[in-house]
């Protein structure tokens, strides 16, 4: 019976070690300092798991105006294999666009504004066509959620310019009774060169400030939830005097600048690259170079090199990826691919499968 008992003990030991391994993969440690550095590297690489559903409803108002509403539902992990978050169908964006003429247009985004909504960079038109977020979403400044905003676009010959203003809420400031706001200004200039080449300069300037909760608007109390949907619903703005009195505290402004370049090699093959620098830390640079063939044929392909210098942990980040695109009809595609990530001392090779389905 000793061999049988020995085999049972080995099976129990193997089962326990397997459970510990699965628990390590599927649960985030309570102490953030014990977090596996490979998980952070995958998060910075833009590798996400889960399902994202996006529904966009668009209608034409008059001959030149457009109203669009976007709803999003998702089930994905926060970070890489961290706590899984499920999000029910919710309103993500409301956008109203008017084309005054061939050279002037304006846009208003009361909900879910991003710099991407007012940008004219060519890379923004290829959102989601790469394998990871870092390679497919363009400069990070385009993807920042900026609350509400308005913007205009002007075209003159081969020059296109865009200017926008955003305001977003930052929630309650620690140790005070003030709400945080951030006012952002976005600008972009695109120069269209011969042979389908486009050079673009983008900039984002942000000024955070705290606004006192006591704003005098007469005998009126306004729930802050109407002004900023991400704040606590019980927070209110109390008013008791006829004149408006604001107490603001200026904070250090931040911002970033990006440069993008895109060129068409032939009718379907494109090469594009970008680099972004932050004002607060000029030594921190993010960059990417992508080359892809997104034709509507049965097969396509893409490859990308990207990286970060002077990252959050003062370690450099580099990644290379390539994929094949298999079009199964006009509305469904599969992208099997391979990604290599070098983040500080972490070296990771990941096999990925990404799919897109549109109705």
C-alpha positions as CSV (number, residue, x, y, z in Angstrom):
1,X,0.0,0.0,0.0
2,X,3.0,2.3,0.4
3,X,3.3,2.9,-3.4
4,X,-0.4,3.8,-3.5
5,X,-0.2,6.2,-0.6
6,X,2.9,7.8,-2.1
7,X,1.1,8.3,-5.4
8,X,-1.9,9.8,-3.6
9,X,0.4,12.2,-1.8
10,X,2.0,13.3,-5.0
11,X,-1.4,13.9,-6.6
12,X,-2.5,16.0,-3.7
13,X,0.8,18.0,-3.9
14,X,0.3,18.5,-7.6
15,X,-3.3,19.6,-7.2
16,X,-2.4,22.1,-4.5
17,X,0.5,23.6,-6.6
18,X,-1.9,23.9,-9.6
19,X,-4.5,25.7,-7.5
20,X,-1.8,28.1,-6.3
21,X,-0.7,28.7,-9.8
22,X,-4.2,29.4,-11.1
23,X,-4.9,31.7,-8.1
24,X,-1.8,33.7,-8.8
25,X,-2.8,34.2,-12.4
26,X,-6.4,35.2,-11.8
27,X,-6.2,37.2,-8.6
28,X,-4.3,40.5,-8.0
29,X,-2.2,40.4,-4.9
30,X,-3.4,42.7,-2.0
31,X,0.1,44.2,-1.7
32,X,0.8,46.0,-4.9
33,X,4.5,45.8,-4.2
34,X,4.4,42.0,-4.7
35,X,2.7,42.3,-8.1
36,X,4.4,40.3,-10.8
37,X,6.4,42.8,-12.9
38,X,5.5,40.8,-16.0
39,X,1.8,41.8,-15.5
40,X,2.8,45.5,-15.4
41,X,4.8,45.0,-18.6
42,X,1.9,43.5,-20.4
43,X,-0.4,46.3,-19.3
44,X,2.0,48.9,-20.6
45,X,2.3,47.0,-23.8
46,X,-1.5,47.5,-24.4
47,X,-2.3,43.8,-24.3
48,X,-6.0,43.5,-23.2
49,X,-8.2,40.5,-22.8
50,X,-12.0,40.4,-22.8
51,X,-14.8,41.5,-25.1
52,X,-15.7,45.1,-26.1
53,X,-19.0,45.9,-27.7
54,X,-19.6,49.3,-29.2
55,X,-22.9,50.6,-30.7
56,X,-22.9,53.9,-32.6
57,X,-26.2,55.5,-33.7
58,X,-25.8,58.4,-36.2
59,X,-28.4,60.6,-37.8
60,X,-28.3,63.5,-40.2
61,X,-29.9,66.8,-39.2
62,X,-30.3,69.1,-42.1
63,X,-28.0,69.0,-45.1
64,X,-24.7,69.3,-43.2
65,X,-25.2,68.5,-39.5
66,X,-24.7,65.1,-37.8
67,X,-25.7,63.8,-34.4
68,X,-24.1,60.6,-33.0
69,X,-24.4,58.7,-29.8
70,X,-22.1,55.8,-28.8
71,X,-22.9,53.1,-26.3
72,X,-20.3,50.7,-24.9
73,X,-20.4,47.4,-23.0
74,X,-17.4,45.4,-22.0
75,X,-16.0,42.6,-19.9
76,X,-12.3,42.8,-19.4
77,X,-9.6,42.7,-16.7
78,X,-8.2,45.8,-15.1
79,X,-4.6,45.5,-16.1
80,X,-3.4,42.1,-17.1
81,X,-5.4,39.3,-15.5
82,X,-6.3,41.5,-12.6
83,X,-9.7,41.8,-11.1
84,X,-12.3,41.3,-13.8
85,X,-14.7,44.1,-14.3
86,X,-18.0,43.9,-16.1
87,X,-19.6,47.0,-17.5
88,X,-23.2,47.0,-18.6
89,X,-24.3,49.0,-21.7
90,X,-23.8,52.6,-21.0
91,X,-23.6,55.9,-22.8
92,X,-20.0,56.6,-23.8
93,X,-20.2,59.6,-26.1
94,X,-22.5,62.2,-27.6
95,X,-21.2,64.2,-30.5
96,X,-22.8,66.9,-32.7
97,X,-20.9,68.0,-35.9
98,X,-21.7,70.7,-38.3
99,X,-20.0,71.5,-41.6
100,X,-20.4,75.2,-42.3
101,X,-18.5,75.1,-45.5
102,X,-15.9,73.1,-47.4
103,X,-13.2,74.8,-45.3
104,X,-14.8,75.2,-41.9
105,X,-16.5,72.7,-39.5
106,X,-17.3,72.6,-35.8
107,X,-18.0,69.8,-33.3
108,X,-19.5,69.7,-29.8
109,X,-19.0,66.7,-27.5
110,X,-21.0,67.2,-24.3
111,X,-20.3,63.6,-23.1
112,X,-17.2,61.5,-23.5
113,X,-15.0,63.9,-25.3
114,X,-11.5,62.8,-26.4
115,X,-8.9,64.7,-28.4
116,X,-9.4,62.0,-31.1
117,X,-12.9,63.4,-31.7
118,X,-11.5,66.7,-33.0
119,X,-8.2,65.5,-34.3
120,X,-7.4,65.3,-38.0
121,X,-4.3,63.1,-37.7
122,X,-4.3,60.2,-40.2
123,X,-3.5,57.7,-37.5
124,X,-6.7,58.3,-35.7
125,X,-8.6,57.0,-38.7
126,X,-7.0,53.6,-38.3
127,X,-8.0,53.1,-34.6
128,X,-8.1,49.4,-33.7
129,X,-6.3,48.1,-36.8
130,X,-3.2,47.0,-35.0
131,X,-2.6,44.1,-32.6
132,X,-2.2,45.9,-29.3
133,X,-3.4,49.3,-28.0
134,X,0.1,50.8,-28.2
135,X,0.4,50.1,-31.9
136,X,-3.2,50.8,-33.0
137,X,-4.3,53.8,-31.0
138,X,-1.7,56.4,-32.0
139,X,-0.2,59.0,-29.6
140,X,-1.6,58.6,-26.1
141,X,-2.7,62.2,-25.9
142,X,-5.4,61.4,-28.5
143,X,-7.0,58.8,-26.2
144,X,-7.3,60.9,-23.0
145,X,-10.9,61.2,-21.8
146,X,-11.4,65.0,-21.4
147,X,-15.1,65.3,-20.3
148,X,-16.9,67.8,-22.5
149,X,-15.5,69.9,-25.3
150,X,-15.9,72.0,-28.4
151,X,-13.7,72.4,-31.4
152,X,-13.3,73.7,-34.9
153,X,-11.4,72.6,-38.0
154,X,-10.2,74.8,-40.8
155,X,-8.8,73.8,-44.2
156,X,-6.8,76.0,-46.5
157,X,-5.1,74.5,-49.6
158,X,-2.9,71.6,-48.2
159,X,-3.0,72.8,-44.6
160,X,-5.6,71.6,-42.1
161,X,-5.8,73.0,-38.5
162,X,-7.9,72.0,-35.5
163,X,-8.4,73.8,-32.2
164,X,-10.5,72.5,-29.2
165,X,-11.2,73.3,-25.6
166,X,-12.2,70.7,-23.0
167,X,-13.3,70.7,-19.4
168,X,-13.3,67.6,-17.2
169,X,-13.8,66.8,-13.5
170,X,-11.1,65.3,-11.4
171,X,-13.3,64.5,-8.3
172,X,-12.6,65.6,-4.7
173,X,-9.2,66.8,-3.8
174,X,-7.5,65.0,-0.9
175,X,-7.6,66.9,2.4
176,X,-10.0,69.6,1.1
177,X,-13.6,70.3,0.4
178,X,-12.9,71.3,-3.2
179,X,-13.8,69.7,-6.5
180,X,-11.0,69.3,-9.0
181,X,-11.4,70.4,-12.6
182,X,-9.1,70.3,-15.6
183,X,-9.2,72.7,-18.5
184,X,-7.4,71.4,-21.6
185,X,-6.6,73.0,-24.9
186,X,-5.8,70.9,-27.9
187,X,-4.3,72.0,-31.2
188,X,-3.2,70.3,-34.4
189,X,-1.8,71.3,-37.7
190,X,-1.6,68.8,-40.6
191,X,0.5,69.4,-43.8
192,X,-0.5,67.3,-46.8
193,X,2.6,66.5,-48.9
194,X,2.9,64.9,-52.3
195,X,2.5,61.1,-52.8
196,X,0.0,60.7,-50.0
197,X,2.4,61.8,-47.2
198,X,1.0,63.7,-44.3
199,X,2.9,65.4,-41.5
200,X,1.1,66.4,-38.3
201,X,2.0,68.3,-35.2
202,X,-0.2,67.9,-32.1
203,X,-0.2,69.6,-28.7
204,X,-2.2,69.3,-25.5
205,X,-2.0,71.8,-22.6
206,X,-3.8,71.0,-19.3
207,X,-4.4,73.3,-16.4
208,X,-5.9,71.5,-13.3
209,X,-7.5,73.6,-10.7
210,X,-9.7,73.2,-7.6
211,X,-13.1,74.9,-7.5
212,X,-14.7,75.6,-4.1
213,X,-18.0,73.7,-3.6
214,X,-19.6,77.0,-2.4
215,X,-20.6,78.8,-5.6
216,X,-23.1,81.6,-5.1
217,X,-25.8,81.7,-7.8
218,X,-28.6,83.0,-5.6
219,X,-31.0,80.7,-3.7
220,X,-30.1,77.7,-5.7
221,X,-28.6,74.3,-5.0
222,X,-27.1,72.3,-8.0
223,X,-26.2,68.6,-7.7
224,X,-22.7,68.2,-8.9
225,X,-23.7,64.9,-10.7
226,X,-25.4,67.0,-13.3
227,X,-22.1,68.7,-14.1
228,X,-19.8,65.7,-13.9
229,X,-21.2,62.2,-14.1
230,X,-18.1,60.6,-12.5
231,X,-18.5,62.4,-9.2
232,X,-20.2,61.2,-6.1
233,X,-24.0,61.7,-6.4
234,X,-24.4,63.1,-2.8
235,X,-22.0,66.0,-3.5
236,X,-23.8,69.2,-4.1
237,X,-23.0,72.8,-4.9
238,X,-24.7,75.2,-2.4
239,X,-25.5,78.8,-3.3
240,X,-26.5,81.5,-0.9
241,X,-25.6,84.9,-2.3
242,X,-26.6,86.7,-5.5
243,X,-23.1,87.2,-6.8
244,X,-20.9,84.3,-8.1
245,X,-17.9,83.8,-5.8
246,X,-15.3,81.3,-6.8
247,X,-12.3,80.1,-4.8
248,X,-9.7,78.6,-7.1
249,X,-6.3,77.3,-6.5
250,X,-4.0,77.1,-9.5
251,X,-2.0,73.9,-9.9
252,X,1.0,73.1,-12.0
253,X,0.0,72.9,-15.7
254,X,0.9,69.9,-17.7
255,X,0.9,68.9,-21.4
256,X,2.5,67.0,-24.2
257,X,3.5,67.4,-27.8
258,X,3.4,64.7,-30.5
259,X,4.6,64.5,-34.1
260,X,3.1,62.0,-36.6
261,X,4.0,61.0,-40.2
262,X,2.1,58.8,-42.6
263,X,2.8,57.8,-46.1
264,X,1.2,55.4,-48.7
265,X,3.5,53.0,-50.4
266,X,0.8,51.7,-52.7
267,X,-2.9,51.5,-52.7
268,X,-3.1,49.4,-49.6
269,X,0.2,49.4,-47.9
270,X,0.8,52.2,-45.4
271,X,3.7,53.2,-43.2
272,X,3.2,55.5,-40.2
273,X,5.0,56.6,-37.2
274,X,4.7,59.0,-34.2
275,X,6.6,60.2,-31.2
276,X,5.3,62.0,-28.1
277,X,7.0,64.0,-25.4
278,X,5.6,65.2,-22.1
279,X,6.1,68.7,-20.8
280,X,6.5,67.5,-17.1
281,X,9.3,65.1,-18.1
282,X,10.9,65.8,-21.4
283,X,13.1,62.7,-21.1
284,X,10.0,60.5,-21.2
285,X,9.4,59.7,-24.9
286,X,6.9,57.3,-26.4
287,X,7.1,56.3,-30.1
288,X,5.8,53.7,-32.6
289,X,6.4,52.8,-36.3
290,X,3.8,50.7,-38.0
291,X,3.5,49.2,-41.4
292,X,0.4,47.4,-42.6
293,X,-1.7,46.2,-45.5
294,X,-5.3,46.5,-44.6
295,X,-6.8,45.6,-47.9
296,X,-10.2,44.0,-48.2
297,X,-8.8,40.9,-49.8
298,X,-8.7,37.5,-48.0
299,X,-5.4,38.2,-46.3
300,X,-3.6,41.2,-44.8
301,X,-0.7,41.8,-42.5
302,X,1.0,44.3,-40.2
303,X,4.1,44.8,-38.2
304,X,5.0,47.4,-35.6
305,X,8.0,48.6,-33.5
306,X,7.2,50.8,-30.5
307,X,8.7,51.8,-27.2
308,X,9.1,54.1,-24.2
309,X,12.2,55.8,-22.9
310,X,12.2,57.0,-19.3
311,X,9.0,55.2,-18.3
312,X,7.2,55.2,-14.9
313,X,9.9,52.9,-13.3
314,X,12.7,54.7,-15.2
315,X,13.1,51.6,-17.3
316,X,12.9,51.5,-21.0
317,X,10.1,49.7,-22.8
318,X,10.4,48.1,-26.2
319,X,8.1,45.9,-28.1
320,X,7.8,44.3,-31.6
321,X,4.7,42.7,-33.0
322,X,3.5,41.2,-36.2
323,X,0.2,39.7,-37.3
324,X,-1.7,38.2,-40.2
325,X,-5.2,39.4,-40.9
326,X,-7.7,36.9,-42.2
327,X,-10.9,38.4,-43.6
328,X,-13.9,36.0,-43.3
329,X,-16.4,38.0,-45.4
330,X,-16.7,41.8,-45.2
331,X,-17.6,42.1,-41.6
332,X,-15.5,39.6,-39.6
333,X,-11.7,39.3,-39.4
334,X,-9.2,37.3,-37.3
335,X,-5.7,38.5,-36.4
336,X,-3.4,35.9,-35.1
337,X,-0.1,37.5,-34.1
338,X,3.1,37.4,-32.1
339,X,4.4,40.2,-29.7
340,X,7.7,40.5,-28.0
341,X,8.0,42.9,-25.0
342,X,11.1,44.0,-23.2
343,X,10.2,46.1,-20.2
344,X,13.2,46.8,-17.9
345,X,14.4,43.3,-16.8
346,X,11.2,41.6,-18.0
347,X,11.3,39.8,-21.4
348,X,8.0,38.4,-22.6
349,X,6.9,36.7,-25.8
350,X,3.1,36.6,-26.3
351,X,0.9,34.8,-28.8
352,X,-2.3,36.8,-29.4
353,X,-5.6,36.4,-31.2
354,X,-7.7,39.5,-31.9
355,X,-11.0,39.5,-33.8
356,X,-13.3,42.2,-35.1
357,X,-16.9,41.8,-36.0
358,X,-19.1,44.7,-37.3
359,X,-22.8,44.6,-38.1
